[in-house]
Amino acid sequence: MEYLISSMTGLISIIESRRSLQETKVMKALTLLGMIFIPLAFTSGIFDISGKYAAGETYFWVYFAVALPIVLLVFIMANTVDKVSSWREASR
């Protein structure tokens, strides 16, 4: 009977760890989407995307010239924070 209980406990543990891994993958995908779209929305809020910065107008290219480096900066900062935190964990 104890063998059956320990086997069931181990099986449940494996199932829960797989579910946790799937949730982690989903959260990573959502984080990546946020890292792309939040800076783009922030930049469009700054430019107010109207007047001369509106789509099809003369200075619409400025939006991309500002937004894309900001997105790149966000990814660089996230990568740096990740490396620093993993470095700190390794040094413990």
N, C-alpha and C positions, 0 to 999 in steps of 0.2 A: 504494500500500500504506500509506504514512504517513497519507494522507487517511482511509482506512478505520479505522486505529488511533485517530486523533484523534477521529473521529466516534463510535466505540464508547466511548472514554473519556468523552466528553461525555455520552453517553446513560446510561452507568453512573452518572455524577455526578448527573444529574437524578433518576434512580431512587432513589439513596441519599439525596438531599436530601428527597424526598417521604416516604421511609420515616422519616427523622429527624423530620420535621414531624408525622407520625402518632404517633410515640412521644412527642413532646412534648405532644401533645393528651391522650394517655392519662395521662401523668404529671400533667398539670394536673388532670384529673378525679379521680385518686386523691388528690392533695393536697387538693382541695376536700372530698372525702369525709372525709379525716382531720381537716381543720379543723373539721368539724361533729361527728363522732362521738367524737373523743378528748376534747374538753372535756365532752361529755355523760357519757362513761364515768368521767372524773375526778370529776365532781360526784356521780354515783351512788355512787362509792366513798367519797366523803367522808360522804355521808348514810347509807350502808350500806343504803339502800332496804329497811329492815325496820322493824317497829314502827309508830310513828305517821307515818313518812314513806313507808310502802308504798303501792302503788297501791290506790286506793279508800279510803284512810284519811283522817283529818282534815287532816293537814298535807302531803298529797302535792303540793299547789300550790306549796309552798316549793321543791321540786326545780326546777320550771320557772322560778320567780322568780329562782333563782340560776343555773341552767344557761344560760338564754337570754342573759342579759347577758355571761356568760363567753364564749359562742360569738361574740357580737357583738364583744367585746373582742379575741378572737383574729383576727377578720377585719380589724378596724381596725389592729391591730398589723402584720399581714401587708401590708396596703395601705401603711402608713407606711414599712415597711422597703423595699418595692418602689419607692416614690417617692424615698426617700433614695438608694437604690442607683442608680436611673436618673439622679438629679440629679448624683451623683458621677461617673458615666460621662460625662455631658454636659459636665461642667466640666473634664474632662481634655484 
